[in-house]
Amino acid sequence: MNTPHRTTRPAPHSVSPSLRLFVSCLSLTTPLAAHAQDLGHKAPPQSHTVYINHATIHTVSGGTIESGGIIFEHGRITSILGEGMVSGFAPGTEVIEIDATGLHVWPGLISPYSQLGLTEIGAVRASDDMSESSAMTPEVRAAVAVNPDSTLLPVTRSNGVLLAGVFPTARLSLSGPEPTGLIPGRAGLIRLDGWTTEDMAVVGDAGLVVNFPLGRAVRAWWMEEEEEDQTSGYDRAIRRLDEFFDNAAAYQAMAGDHPTDLRYEASAGVLPSAEHQLPTFFRANDYDQITGALAFAAEHGLRPVIVGGRDSHMCLDALKSAGASVILETSFRMPKRDDSPYDDLYTRPQQLQGAGVPYSFMSGDDTPHERSLPYAVAIAVAHGLSPDDGVRALTLTPAEIFGVGADYGSLEAGKSATLIVTTGHPLDVLSNVELAFIDGRAIDLENKQTRLAAKYREKYRQLGLIPREE
């Protein structure tokens, strides 16, 4: 095998798709750090044309191309090649040509809901910056609180997740004189690589997050609030939400000089008066919450996205007529009701798809396990969802939910070169991600876990229990 290097056409250099070798090529201009990825260099802008050939290209939006090719430069895809390969480039073009025979190219996966970069170790309070404690803090933007050096980012992207929605959280409490945790802030969409939060932000303000209250009392063993407090608290919470959105609309309609209110300024993008209205993300799982959130959105002219959606199959017509999308939190959960079939939640995507309701997936697991998101989708595939629909729910659909479908989520000429090269299907636990690019920037897939694996393999080599690599 030859070591890849930058070349000038017409002297192409076909290279091994190995990540180690490809990164060694980039190290001609960007030396790699010798320590863990979270302290290492971020990927530099794309400075040369990349040509991946003889690969199976999964465009998502336009079918699959066997033994095809893809060319990108300056962070954008310039060509998707079908039959036949490019014969040459413009004189003086610096080209990295990658022979990807037997490999697959996919759009980078998107996690639509996470706290990546906002939390590191759940048991260490100082490493958590994701939860708000007031009733309403719409001025909070999760994307600006992200830690670009979080060790969880390289671990997650090494499994193909290259973009992620980041959401502020809050514990919704309806007891006491005033409810808390109703509006924890605004969501964002980030790249999982960058020096600063500005570098990482794809969409800094993606829409407002609302924890919609449950209208009936919960009698579960873990509920600490009295039934009467829950019921009266629900009424107060709805009044507060109505008052907030009515005031926000009135604030935007005010003419002339008036005192600035950051809460209402921050909410302007989700109101119907906005030029390009952003979605409002309603955390809602139960039937009562979902239908209540949809009715509330209709009353105030909001664009609803349901986050959770456990009972979404019970209100498909309402979701469809509201034009709502759903970010499902299902695959790693047990059925809600004792008499539900074991696969109740695993078949939810097919039910939404049959009704024509757009959906994506959230892992529903702890943030350090966000890398397992593809396998949450694989559970739904094992229970009847087609693999193509599963991939779309992790690529183009979340891109559309966040309003960036024109740039991300599929492989098309003119779109961002945010993609992965794999040994197999990204939902298959046996498949490996060999290469990753974000906006054309080659991403180092080493991380804390790969370095620990290398460390302990060396231990067993020294003990003579495994052979040394040639």
N, C-alpha and C positions, 0 to 999 in steps of 0.2 A: 504494500500500500504506500502511496505517496503522501507526503505531508502537504496540506494545502497552503497556497500562498497567493498573494495578489498577482494577477497577470494582466497584460494588455492584449486584447484581441488584435490579430487573429492567432494568438498562441494560447488557446484555452487549456486549463489544467483541471482535469476531472479528479475529484477528491473523494475520500471516504466520508460518509455522513457522520462519523463518530464525533460526538460533542467535544471530546478532549482534543482531537486533531483540529476541529474547526476553530475552537477558541485559541489554539496555539497560533493559528493564522492571524487572528485579530490582535494577538499580543505583540505583533510586529509594531503596532502603533499604540497599543494600550496595555501596559504591563499589568499582569494579574497580581492581586494581593495574595500574600502567603497565609493570610488568616481567614477566618470564617466569612461567609458571603455577606452577612449583615454588616461587616466592617470593611468590605471590599469595595472596589470601584464599581460605579454604576456604568451601564452600557453607554458608549459614545454614540452620537448620531451616525447614521449610515453614510459611509464615505465612498462606497463602491457599489457597482451593480452586482446583485446576487441572482444566479440562474440555477434553479433546482430542476433537474431533469430526470426522466425515466421513473417518475413517482406516480402513485395513484392519487389524483387530486380530487378531494371532496369539497366541492364549492359550497354546498348547503343550498344555495339559491338556484343553482343551475345544473344539478346532477353531478355525476362522478365521471372523471376522465381517467381511463386506464393508460398507463405509461405516458403521462402528460408532463408538462413543464410549467413552471411559473417564474416570472422575472419581476424583480422589483428594484427600485432605486429611489433615493431620497425619501424613503419611508413609505412609498406608494407602489402598489402593484401596477405594472405597466402592461403585462401580457399574461394571459392564461393560454397555454399551448395545448392543442389536441394532437391530432395525427401529425407526425413529423416534428422535427426539432429546429430551433433557430440555427441558421447557417453562419451568422456573423453579427457583429455589433459595429457601431460607428467607430471609425479609427480613433485610437487613443482611449477607448473606454476601458476602465479597470473593472475586471469581472472576476468574481469568485464563482466557479462552476462546481456544483455539488451533484455527484452521481447518487441518486436516491433510489436505485433499483431495489425493488422489494419493500420500499417504505411508503408511507402515506402522509399526505399533507392535508391539514385541517385548519379552519379558522381557530384562533385562540379561544379557549373556553372562557365563559363569563359567569362569575358567581354574582347573582343579582342582589343577595342580601348577606351581609357579614359585618363583623366588627374587626376585620383585619387592620392592623396598624393602630387600633384603638385600645387593644388589650394584649398583654403578653403572657402573664401568668395569673390565672384567676385568683389564686390564693394570696397574691401580693397586691394589696390595694394600690400601692404607688405606681404599679404598671398598668392600671386600668384607667382609661379616660373616655368612657363611652356612655356613662349614665348621668342623667340630669335629675334633680330632686324637686324642682319647682313645678307648679301646675302647667305653665306654658313658657317655653323658651324657643320660639320660632327663629330667633336670631342666631341660634347655635348652628354651625355648619360642621358636620362630621369630617369632611374632607380636609379641613385645615388643622385638625387635631391628630392626623395620621403620623405615626413615627416611620419615616422612610427607612430606618435601619432595623426595623423589627425582624427578628429571626424567622417569624412565621411567613413572611412574604416569599423568600426564596424557596422555602419548603413547599409552599402552596403552588407556586408557578412551575416547580419542577414536575408537577403532575399535569401540566397543561393549562391551568387556570391563570390567565394573563391579565384579565380585567376583573374588578370586583366592585359591587355596590357596597358602600360603607354607610351604616345607619346608626344614629344615636339611639340610645335606649332609655327607658325610665320605668320604674315600678309603678304601675297604675294602682292608686289607692283611692277608694271612694268613701272611706270613713273620715271622721273629723269634720270640722266646719267647712273645709274646702277640699275638693279632690286634688290629687297631685299626679303628675306624670301623664297629662293628657296630650301635650305636644312637646316632645323632647327636642325637636329641632328639624334640620333638613338633611336629607340624604345626599350622597355624592357618588360619582363613578370614578374610580382611579385605575391607573396602570400599576402593576405590581413591580415597578422598577423606576427609580428616579432619585435625584439628589435631594430634592425638596418637595414639599406638598404641591407647589405650583407645577413642578415637572410632572408629578404623578397624576394630577387632576385631568381627567377627560371632561367631566362635567362637575364643576365645583358645587353648583346648586341644582340638584336633580328634582327637587320637590319636597313638600312638607310631609312630615311623619306625624300621624295621629294614632294614638292608642285608643281605639273606640271601646267604650265601656259595654259591659254585658248587662242587658236589661232585666234579667231575672237573678234571683239569689242563688248562690252556689252553696250546696250543702256538703261538699266533700270534706274529708277528715282534715285536710291541710288548710282549709279556709279559716282564718283567724278573725274575720269580721262578722259581726252579727247580721242576720238576714235583714232586719229592719234598717241597719246602717247601709247595707248594700243597695237596697231599693231606693232609699231617700238619697243616697249618694249618686245613684245613676241619674236621677232627675236633676240634681245640681250640676253634674258633669255635662249633661246635654245643654242645660241653660248656659253654662260657661262657654261651651263650644259655639253655640248659636250666637251668643253675644260677641265672641271674638271675631267670627267671620263676618258678622254684620258690621262691626266696627271697622274691620279691615277694608271692606268694600266702601264704606262711607269715607274712610281716610283717603283712599285712592281717588274718590270722586271730588274731594275738596279742591277748590280753586284758590289761588293766591298763596301768600305766605302763611305758614302755620307751623307750630312746634313739630319737630321730628320725633316720631315714635319708631324705634328700631324694630319692634315686634311687628308692626303693620308694614313697614318697609320690607321686611324680610318675607312677608307673606304675599307680596304683590304678584309674584310669578305664577301662583296657583289659582288666582282669581280669574273669573271669566273675562274680565276687562284686559287681561294681559295679551300682548300681541302674539306671543307664542306660549300658550298656557302649559304650565308644567303639571305633572300628575300630583295628586295627593295620595300618599301611601297610608292606607288604613290597616293597622294591625288588627285582624279579626279572624277568628277561627270558628266560633259557634254560629249556627244558623241565625240566631237573634242578632249577633254582632254584624254579620255580613249584610243581612237585609237592612238593618238599621243604618249601617255605614252607606249603603247604596242610596237609601232614601235621603240621608243627610246630604250626600254629595249632590243629588238631584236638586234639593231645595236651595243649595248655595251655588249651583252651577260649577261644581268641581269635577275634575277628571279622576275617577277612582281607580286605584290599583290595590287589590286586596292582598295583604301579606299574611300568610298562614293558610287560610282557605280550607281548613279541615272538613267543614261541612258544605263546601262549595257545590257538591253534587246535589244538594237539596234545594238550590236556588239558581239553577242553570239559566232559566229564562230571564230572571232578574239581572244576572250578570251580563247576559247577552244584550238585553235591551238597554242596559246602562253603558255599553261599550267598555266594560271593565276588563282588565287583565288580572291574572292571579299569579302570585309567586308562592308556590306550594311548599308547605312544610309538612311533608308526609312520610317520606320513605323510611326514615329511621325511627318512626313512632309506632307504638302499639295502637290497635283499634280503640276508639273512644268508648264504645258501648260494649257491655258484656255479651250481647247477643249478635254482635257484628261478626262477619266472616273474618278469618285471619288475614286475608289479603285485601280487606276493605280499603285501606289507604293506598295500597300499591296499584290499584286500578283507577284511582282518581284522575290521573292525566288523560286516560282514554275517554272518561266521561266528559271532561272539559273539552277535549278535542272534538268529540262527537257533536257537542252543542255549539262549536265554533267560537269558543272562548279562548283567547290567547293565554298561554301559561308558560311559566318557567319554574325552576326548582331552586330551593334553598336547602342546604344540607340538614339543617335542624340540629347539628351537632356543635360541640364546643369549637371555638375559633381555632385552636391548634390543629383540629381535624378537618379544617376546610379543604385540605388537599383531597379528602375522600368524597367530595361532591360528585365526581363522575360515577362513583359506585352507588350513590343514592339513586341516581337516575337508572343505573343498571338494574336495580331491583324492580323498577317499573317496567323496564324492557323484558325482564324475565317473566313478568306477569301480563304480557300482551302488547305493550307499547312497542312500536317499530323502532329499530335502532336509529333510522334516519330522523324520526320525530324526536327521539331522545336527544340527539346531537343538536337539532334545531332549538330545542328548549334550553340548551346551554350556550347558544351562539347568537343566532339572528333574532330570536324572540326577545331575550333580555336587552339586546342592543336597541330593538325597536321600543321596548318599554322605557328605556332611558333616553330615547330620542336621538340615538347615534347610529341608527341602522344604515344611514347613507355612507358611513365610514367604517363600521365594524360589523362583525357577525357573519360575514360570508367572504368568499374569495372571488373578487371581481376586479377587473381593470379599473383603476381609479380609486379603489378603496385602500385603506391602511394595510400595510404589510404586517399585520398582527396574526401570526400563525404558528403552528407547531408541526414538527415532522416526527412521526411515530412509527414504531415497529408493527402496530396493529390498530385495532379500534380503541379510541380513547376511553370508552366505557368498560373495557376489558382490563381486569386487574393484572393480567399477564403482559399487557402492552406497556412499552417504555417510551417516554418522550426523549428523542435523540437531539433535537434542535428546537429552539424557540426564538421567535423574533417579535418584538413589540415596536410598531411603527418603523420596521426595517432594522431596528437595532438588535444585534445578536446578543442574546441573554445567556449569561453563564448559569448553567443549571446545577452547579455545586451548591451545597447548603450544609447546615450543621449536621444533618443526618448522614449525608454522603461522606462527609469528613470523618464522622464517628465510625462509619462502616469501614472506611479505609484504615483507620487507626487500629481497629480490632482484628482486621484481616492480617495486618502486619504482626500483631501479637502472635497469632497462630502460625504465621510463617516462621517466626523466630523459634517457636516451639517445635517446628518441623511437622505440624499437623496438616498443613496445606502447602502445596508447592508454590514456589515463587513464579511470578509471571515472566514470560520471556520478553 
